[in-house]
């Protein structure tokens, strides 16, 4: 018998329990709910894919901003688990509409960079010079990439987003 709780409410409840949701908790809760539903509507599959992307982005950000000398291996493991969950639900969604593949991958990357940018803004709140550098370097990076300087462009992005001494920029 299906539970009366809809998937958006279930995911909202999970998201509001903690900033980062433990993947194992998600799997246990959602797997039981999905089995009770039978075939999932596309909107519910999309909600699962989006939720997994948000969590993978959150945990990836936690890991990349952790100290390089003592990386947050729990965050790294959670990121990998959420990436696997994202792949699992994305594959189910792509079975229904294969044309969404590039869109979903692009959206996942966008969500990840949103988390990175939010974290960098938080770190730079009281540091005017660092704010200015973090705002200018991505623009410089785009120009460098267009001119064919891919390595320099990548270096600019790393400096713009990750503090020195973190996993993102050791």
C-alpha positions in Angstrom: 0.0 0.0 0.0 1.3 3.4 -0.9 2.1 6.0 1.7 0.0 9.2 1.5 3.2 11.3 1.9 4.3 12.7 -1.5 7.9 12.6 -2.6 8.4 16.4 -2.4 7.3 16.4 1.2 9.5 13.4 2.0 12.6 15.1 0.5 11.7 18.4 2.1 11.6 16.7 5.5 15.0 15.1 4.9 16.5 18.3 3.7 15.3 20.2 6.8 16.7 17.7 9.3 20.2 18.7 8.5 22.2 20.7 6.0 23.8 17.6 4.5 21.8 14.4 4.4 23.6 11.1 4.9 23.1 9.1 1.8 22.5 5.9 3.7 19.5 7.5 5.5 18.1 8.7 2.1 18.4 5.2 0.6 16.6 3.6 3.5 13.8 6.1 3.5 13.3 6.6 -0.2 13.7 2.9 -1.2 10.8 1.9 1.0 8.7 4.8 -0.2 9.5 4.0 -3.9 8.6 0.3 -3.5 5.2 1.3 -2.1 4.5 3.6 -5.1 5.1 1.2 -8.0 5.9 3.2 -11.1 7.2 6.7 -10.4 5.9 9.7 -12.3 8.6 11.7 -14.2 8.1 14.7 -11.8 9.1 12.4 -8.8 12.1 11.0 -10.7 13.2 14.6 -11.5 12.7 15.5 -7.8 15.0 12.6 -6.8 17.6 13.5 -9.3 17.6 17.2 -8.2 17.8 16.2 -4.5 20.7 13.9 -5.2 22.5 16.6 -7.2 22.0 19.1 -4.3 23.4 16.7 -1.8 26.4 15.6 -4.0 27.1 19.4 -4.5 26.9 20.0 -0.7 29.2 17.1 0.2 31.6 17.8 -2.6 31.9 21.3 -1.4 32.5 20.2 2.2 35.3 17.9 1.0 37.0 20.4 -1.4 37.0 23.1 1.3 38.4 20.8 3.9 42.1 21.2 4.8 44.5 19.4 2.4 46.6 18.2 5.3 43.5 16.6 7.0 40.8 16.0 4.3 37.2 15.4 5.4 37.1 11.7 4.3 33.5 11.4 5.6 32.4 14.2 3.2 34.4 12.6 0.4 32.6 9.3 1.0 29.2 11.1 1.1 29.9 12.9 -2.1 30.7 9.6 -3.8 27.6 8.0 -2.4 25.4 10.9 -3.5 27.0 10.8 -7.0 26.1 7.1 -7.2 22.5 7.8 -6.1 22.3 10.6 -8.7 23.5 8.2 -11.4 21.0 5.6 -10.3 18.0 8.0 -10.4 19.2 9.7 -13.5 19.4 6.4 -15.4 15.8 5.7 -14.4 14.8 9.2 -15.7 16.8 8.7 -18.9 14.9 5.5 -19.6 11.8 7.6 -19.9 13.5 10.5 -21.8 17.0 9.9 -23.1 17.2 13.5 -24.5 17.6 14.8 -20.9 21.1 13.4 -20.4 23.1 16.6 -21.2 20.6 18.8 -19.5 20.7 16.8 -16.3 24.5 16.7 -16.2 24.8 20.4 -16.9 22.3 21.1 -14.1 24.3 18.9 -11.6 27.5 20.8 -12.5 25.6 24.1 -12.0 24.3 23.0 -8.6 27.8 22.0 -7.5 29.3 25.4 -8.5 26.4 27.2 -6.8 27.5 25.4 -3.5 31.2 26.4 -4.2 30.3 30.0 -4.8 28.1 30.2 -1.7 30.9 28.8 0.4 33.5 31.2 -1.1 31.1 34.2 -0.5 30.8 33.1 3.2 34.5 32.9 3.6 35.1 36.3 1.9 32.4 38.3 3.8 34.9 40.3 5.8 37.8 40.2 3.3 37.3 42.9 0.7 40.5 42.2 -1.4 39.7 38.5 -1.5 36.1 39.3 -2.6 37.4 41.4 -5.5 39.9 38.7 -6.6 37.2 36.0 -6.4 35.0 38.1 -8.6 37.6 39.1 -11.2 39.5 35.8 -11.7 36.6 33.8 -13.2 36.2 36.5 -15.8 39.9 36.4 -16.5 39.7 32.6 -16.7 37.0 32.7 -19.4 39.2 35.1 -21.5 42.3 33.0 -21.0 40.4 29.9 -22.1 39.1 31.6 -25.2 42.7 32.6 -26.1 43.8 29.0 -25.8 45.5 29.2 -22.3 43.5 26.3 -20.7 46.0 25.5 -17.9 46.2 29.2 -16.9 42.4 29.4 -17.0 42.0 26.4 -14.8 44.5 27.9 -12.3 42.5 31.1 -12.2 39.4 29.2 -11.3 41.1 27.3 -8.5 42.5 30.5 -7.0 39.1 32.2 -7.3 37.1 29.5 -5.6 39.3 27.5 -3.2 41.4 28.9 -0.4 45.1 27.8 -0.5 45.7 24.7 1.6 42.3 23.1 0.9 41.7 19.9 -1.0 40.4 22.0 -3.9 43.7 23.9 -4.0 46.5 22.2 -2.0 
